[in-house]
Amino acid sequence: MADDLPVGDHLVIPAWELVETFSPSGGPGGQHANKAATRVELRFSVEHSSVLRPEQKRRVIARLGAELRVVADDERSQARNRDIARTRLADSLRQALIPPRRRVKTKPSRGSKERRLRSKRETSEKKQQRQKPRPED
């Protein structure tokens, strides 16, 4: 369908899963802004999606929430705002679906250990120089 939203190479959200609402855009613009409903709100329910697999749903819900909501009122044209909202929704979904990279554990290098210990020694010496001398018995 023409109104389906392509998110990635293998993921297309059908138009019936997207909810679009239009309302007047606030701010300056005179009579056009007061009469035309150019502001677009686009909503997508992740929980009820038929195209996302369960692990994808978990990942998106953890990062973005159960329902994605995008608002666009950047332009004077409703069609342009609609395109902007659809692009923003697709971009945020695409980013949320990227699996996190696994952290590779590393050990500190010999040089970094030596620098850390030298810094600690220097700090200790600096603080000992600030103290009053102790009376000798």
C-alpha positions in Angstrom: 0.0 0.0 0.0 1.1 3.6 -0.6 0.6 4.6 3.0 2.6 1.8 4.5 5.6 3.0 6.4 9.0 1.4 5.4 11.3 1.3 8.4 14.1 -1.0 7.2 14.9 -3.4 4.4 12.6 -6.1 5.8 10.3 -4.1 8.0 7.2 -2.3 6.8 4.5 -1.0 9.1 1.1 -1.3 7.5 -1.0 1.8 7.3 -3.8 0.4 9.5 -1.4 0.2 12.5 -0.6 4.0 12.3 -3.0 6.5 13.8 -2.8 10.0 12.3 -4.6 13.1 13.8 -4.5 16.6 12.4 -5.0 19.8 14.3 -4.4 23.5 13.9 -0.8 24.5 14.4 -0.1 27.0 17.1 2.0 30.2 16.8 2.1 32.9 14.2 0.8 32.5 10.7 -2.4 34.6 10.6 -5.6 33.3 9.1 -3.9 30.3 7.4 -2.6 29.0 10.8 -6.0 29.5 12.4 -8.0 27.7 9.8 -5.9 24.9 8.4 -5.2 21.8 10.4 -1.5 21.4 9.4 -0.1 19.9 12.7 0.3 16.1 12.4 0.4 13.7 15.3 1.4 10.2 14.4 1.0 7.3 16.9 2.1 3.7 16.7 1.3 1.0 19.3 4.3 -1.2 19.7 2.5 -3.7 21.9 -0.3 -4.4 19.4 1.9 -4.5 16.3 1.6 -7.4 14.0 4.9 -6.9 12.2 7.3 -6.8 15.1 8.7 -10.0 16.5 8.5 -10.4 20.4 12.2 -9.6 20.9 11.9 -6.5 18.7 8.8 -5.4 20.7 10.8 -5.8 24.0 13.7 -3.8 22.7 11.5 -1.0 21.4 9.4 -0.8 24.5 12.5 -0.8 26.7 14.0 2.2 24.7 11.0 4.2 23.6 7.9 2.9 25.4 4.8 1.0 24.5 3.3 3.7 22.2 5.4 5.9 19.9 4.0 9.4 19.4 5.5 11.9 16.9 4.3 15.4 16.3 5.3 17.6 13.3 4.2 21.2 12.9 7.3 22.5 11.2 5.8 23.4 7.9 2.7 25.2 6.7 1.7 22.2 4.6 -0.2 19.3 6.1 1.3 16.9 3.5 4.8 18.0 4.3 4.3 17.7 8.1 2.8 14.3 7.5 6.0 13.2 5.6 8.2 14.7 8.4 6.2 12.8 11.1 6.5 9.5 9.2 10.2 10.0 8.7 10.8 10.8 12.4 8.8 7.7 13.4 10.7 5.4 11.0 14.0 6.9 12.2 13.3 6.4 15.9 12.0 2.9 15.3 15.1 2.0 13.2 17.4 3.3 16.0 15.5 1.4 18.7 15.8 -1.8 16.8 19.6 -1.8 16.6 20.8 -4.4 19.0 23.2 -3.1 21.7 26.9 -3.9 21.2 28.3 -6.3 23.7 31.0 -4.9 25.9 34.3 -6.6 25.5 36.1 -6.8 28.8 39.7 -5.6 28.8 42.4 -5.4 31.4 44.2 -2.1 32.1 47.6 -1.9 30.4 50.8 -1.9 32.3 51.4 1.8 31.4 48.0 2.8 32.6 48.6 1.0 35.9 51.9 2.8 36.4 50.4 6.2 35.5 47.6 5.7 38.0 50.1 4.6 40.8 52.4 7.6 40.0 49.5 10.0 40.2 48.4 8.6 43.5 51.9 8.9 44.9 52.2 12.5 43.7 48.8 13.4 45.3 49.8 11.8 48.5 53.1 13.7 48.6 51.4 17.0 47.9 48.9 16.4 50.7 51.6 15.5 53.2 53.5 18.7 52.4 50.4 20.7 53.5 50.4 19.1 57.0 52.0 20.8 59.9 55.2 19.1 61.0 54.8 16.7 63.9 56.7 17.4 67.1 59.5 14.9 67.7 59.5 13.1 71.0 
